[in-house]
Amino acid sequence: MINSINIKNFESHKDTYIELDPGCNIVLGESDEGKSSIVRAIKWNSHNRPQGTEYRSDSLDPKNKKDKVKLTEVKIDYDGTSIVRARDAGSINHYVIDNQEPLKALRSDIPDEIQEITRMKSVNMQTQHPSDQYFLIGDRPGQVAKEFNKVAGLVVMDKASADINSKVRSCNSLIKISKNEIESRTEEIENTAWVDSAEKLSKKLNDFELRLNDVRLDCHELNLMIYDIEKTDNEIAEYEDVEEAGKTLRKLKKLNPLISEKKYELNELQELILALNNADSELNMTHDINNASTTLKRLNSEQSKITDTRNEIRELCLLTEKIHFNNEDLIWAESNLVESQKEYREIWSNQACPVCHRRGND
């Protein structure tokens, strides 16, 4: 898994490069020569442990500006992928994978990209420090068994079993909650049994409202028709005497020949008056008393006729004038009657009475 290690300025290592062989590798050396530092360097690279800056090389002076900016760096090759863990005494503190952009190492956190490459857990990194006890020595049997289970991978089964039990408990709890929810919803559904009848009633109310709107429209149209009928009746009432006027007109038309005859007599009388005037002139010229007396008698007789005829003519003129005015009124009344009948037929020709359903032409 690890091909090579390059350690710089880490504890007792100033610049150490180690190339590992596949399988098992053994590091030999005198006490306090940096054997455990190699393991701790690997742990610092893979687990970001230890924290702080105490692991920096003892040869570096923190007060010296040049030593202060020198990097403590551990570079490890994991099956062809290099991971560099670097830090100085100032602001630099990061990971670098294959010379890419640095990944910041925040406090005790490890970037996910590093964990995916190293795939190393705490059980894979066992170090021995003078202040620590030996690995597994002094631990309780149960703890030792757990550690061996981790190494053998049996902890996966325990974890899977624990996860299954947790999921079973969660499912049972969810089933219980779901049952309670179903009971609650069932009770709510039973309490809403009136919805179907309410829906039917609502539908009936909607139908009734539609019918009510139709009736309202019919009532409105009926009121308009009643108004038109009343208006037409009022107009017809104005012409109630038209028939009587027609009778009078027909009588007056029958009198037209008599009027013409009287006009002819009037013309004759006017001619006679003219002749009398001429005769009177002649009498004045001849001074014939006898002829004048005879003529006077005759004139008196004719004068009486003339007076009677003038009275008749005056009556005929008044009657003629009345006939003329009545004739104009009758013509105007007939015209209005025709227009009213036409308008009445137009109103009722295409419409039926909403009460008796009869049309105007029925």
Secondary structure, DSSP 8 states (H G I E B T S, - for coil): -EEEEEEEEETTEEEEEEE--SS-------TTSSHHHHHHHHHHHHH--S-SSTTB-TT--TTSHHHHTS-EEEEEEETTEEEEEEE-SSS-EEEEETT-S-EE--TT---HHHHHHH---GGG-----TTS--TTTT--HHHHHHHHHHHHTHHHHHHHHHHHHHHHHHHHHHHHHHHHHHHHHHHHHHHTTHHHHHHHHHHHHHHHHHHHHHHHHHHHHHHHHHHHHHHHHHHHHTTTTHHHHHHHHHHHHHHHHHHHHHHHHHHHHHHHHHHHHHHHHHHHHH--HHHHHHHHHHHHHHHHHHHHHHHHHHHHHHHHHHHHHHHHHHHHHHHHHHHHHHHHHHHHHS-B-TTT--BTT-
